[in-house]
């Protein structure tokens, strides 16, 4: 199993370290042709507008979008979730537009409003998992084909649509590996089908 983390901008190393600690081969992806060598891709947190622009500048955008539409497993954390969203409530920018969700950028406010909480999310684990929110978005609406995985204070902070997983929080900034295990399993199931 080989999973890439998009390494154009944002929090890459932490995802790589979590994947490796689970025995997964992990690479930093910077070129479109590297997509052919991996079983899944993590779109990390960072600045969604910058990452979206760099996806186009590096030539990754069109190939990645087509692969996602055709079932390639992808997980967007924070900014990555914004990249996947078909609609962004408070921004005219649109990026990959593959997931039937509408998100609100910086929904929790500025950096000073970042927070940590814990919640048992049955889709991921039988135990509570720590959730780190940093200038986080949240999902304000989903189409019926999207599974809501987690809500915090009536805000949707994780969802899945087929081969796409989205989290508003940053599992890579905790020691908990459950959500990375979940994504590896998504990639494994896709690989065996």
ChimeraX attribute file (.defattr): number of C-alpha atoms within 10 A of each C-alpha:
attribute: neighborCount
match mode: 1-to-1
recipient: residues
	/A:1	14
	/A:2	18
	/A:3	26
	/A:4	25
	/A:5	25
	/A:6	25
	/A:7	18
	/A:8	21
	/A:9	17
	/A:10	17
	/A:11	20
	/A:12	22
	/A:13	15
	/A:14	17
	/A:15	25
	/A:16	20
	/A:17	13
	/A:18	23
	/A:19	24
	/A:20	15
	/A:21	12
	/A:22	13
	/A:23	10
	/A:24	16
	/A:25	14
	/A:26	21
	/A:27	22
	/A:28	18
	/A:29	21
	/A:30	19
	/A:31	14
	/A:32	15
	/A:33	12
	/A:34	13
	/A:35	20
	/A:36	11
	/A:37	12
	/A:38	19
	/A:39	19
	/A:40	27
	/A:41	27
	/A:42	25
	/A:43	29
	/A:44	29
	/A:45	27
	/A:46	19
	/A:47	16
	/A:48	23
	/A:49	16
	/A:50	13
	/A:51	23
	/A:52	22
	/A:53	13
	/A:54	16
	/A:55	22
	/A:56	12
	/A:57	10
	/A:58	12
	/A:59	14
	/A:60	20
	/A:61	17
	/A:62	12
	/A:63	14
	/A:64	20
	/A:65	16
	/A:66	13
	/A:67	14
	/A:68	20
	/A:69	15
	/A:70	10
	/A:71	13
	/A:72	22
	/A:73	26
	/A:74	27
	/A:75	23
	/A:76	24
	/A:77	27
	/A:78	29
	/A:79	28
	/A:80	28
	/A:81	33
	/A:82	36
	/A:83	28
	/A:84	29
	/A:85	23
	/A:86	17
	/A:87	24
	/A:88	22
	/A:89	14
	/A:90	12
	/A:91	11
	/A:92	7
	/A:93	13
	/A:94	16
	/A:95	22
	/A:96	20
	/A:97	17
	/A:98	17
	/A:99	27
	/A:100	18
	/A:101	26
	/A:102	22
	/A:103	27
	/A:104	19
	/A:105	22
	/A:106	17
	/A:107	18
	/A:108	17
	/A:109	13
	/A:110	11
	/A:111	12
	/A:112	9
	/A:113	13
	/A:114	13
	/A:115	14
	/A:116	12
	/A:117	11
	/A:118	12
	/A:119	14
	/A:120	13
	/A:121	16
	/A:122	12
	/A:123	12
	/A:124	18
	/A:125	15
	/A:126	10
	/A:127	12
	/A:128	14
	/A:129	21
	/A:130	18
	/A:131	22
	/A:132	19
	/A:133	23
	/A:134	22
	/A:135	22
	/A:136	28
	/A:137	26
	/A:138	27
	/A:139	27
	/A:140	17
	/A:141	17
	/A:142	19
	/A:143	11
	/A:144	10
	/A:145	12
	/A:146	17
	/A:147	14
	/A:148	18
	/A:149	17
	/A:150	19
	/A:151	15
	/A:152	13
	/A:153	6
	/A:154	8
	/A:155	14
	/A:156	20
	/A:157	26
	/A:158	23
	/A:159	21
	/A:160	18
	/A:161	18
	/A:162	15
	/A:163	20
	/A:164	23
	/A:165	25
	/A:166	30
	/A:167	29
	/A:168	30
	/A:169	26
	/A:170	23
	/A:171	22
	/A:172	24
	/A:173	15
	/A:174	14
	/A:175	11
	/A:176	15
	/A:177	18
	/A:178	18
	/A:179	19
	/A:180	19
	/A:181	17
	/A:182	15
	/A:183	23
	/A:184	22
	/A:185	13
	/A:186	21
	/A:187	22
	/A:188	16
	/A:189	12
	/A:190	15
	/A:191	13
	/A:192	6
	/A:193	5
